[in-house]
């Protein structure tokens, strides 16, 4: 069913149609590590290159999410390490993170010396093995689930009983394969995997763009790559996987 230019994902959220001018013929556009490597290298210093405290997302998203975390934290889809840098600055125990962009991980290691980072696809079996580590209490999954087809594989990899803090947007932009216009659609998709304990909505005043931030306990629910609820598009990911 068309919904504001997108196709309704039966498992929750809206799956984005191919925007005009995009080279991909797939109805959902998941961007790979090469795209992010190039974006991080070409980015002006005031965005990804800026310190976490100076970034525009620090107060909009990162600090509210960190305030919902407990104990040592691990960043899934860590990007260039802003979240870890901010966590360390606020006196939290930052365990490390993983991301499929090699250049992002290089930047994260510079920002968070002493933390451990892996170059891995967050939906891979190798990433699941890293996430099984008992050294952290909270898995941070911010600005990740809306970018990947197999979003439920990421939540499935977090061990039962851990705290998960994740975010998803109510808006679509390049790289989003889904977005959520209502809290109900967020909970319909992710509630079986993360039992919600606290929910926040954040965004700029006078703008419609918002993020749902959910903190909750990881349930025992699992999924796999062939599970239709984890795969709203007919095209598979297939990223190269490298561990460091």
C-alpha positions, 0 to 999 in steps of 0.5 A: 500500500503506498504511504506518502511515497513509500511502501508499507512494510508489513512488519512495521515502518515504511519501506522507501521507494527508489528516489528519482535519480538514484542509480539503484533499481531496487525499491529500497536503497541500502548504502554500502561501506564504500559510500560511507568511507567516501562520505567520511573522507569528503565531509567538512570538519564541522560535521563528522570531523567535529568533536562530539560535543560540538556536533549538532546531534549531541544534544538532539540525539546522543546525550538523551540516548546516553542518559537512558543507558546503564553500565558499560556501553558498546556502540553498534554502528559506531561510525566515526566514534562520536558517541563513544567520545561523548560517553567517555567525556561524561564519565561513562565506561565505553567498551568499544564498537563496530562499523562496516566502514573502515575509515569510520573505524579509523576515526573512532579509534582516534577519538576513543583511544583504549577502546576496541573497535571492529570493522564488521557488518553489524548483521554478520555472524562475526558481529554477533560473536562480538556482541556476545561478549559479557563485558558491556551492559548496554548496546547502543544502536543509534541511527542504524536500524533505519539504514539496513534491510536486516535490522532485526538480525542486529537486535537478535545478536544482542544477548537476552537480558542486556539493555538496548538503547536504539533510535529510529526516525519518523522521516525519510532521507537518502540511506533510509530503507524505512522510517516510522510515523507512529510510536505504535509502528516502532513497537510493532516491529521492535517490541518483540525483540526489545521490551520497552522500559523507557521511550523518548521523542527528540528533535528540533523545535519547529521541525517535524523531523523526530527520532524515537529513542527506545530503551529496553531489555533484550528479549529471547526472540530471535530471527534469521536472514531468511525470516521475512519479517527481517527482510522487507526487500528482495535484495540481499546485503552481501557486504564484505566482512573484515575483522580487526 
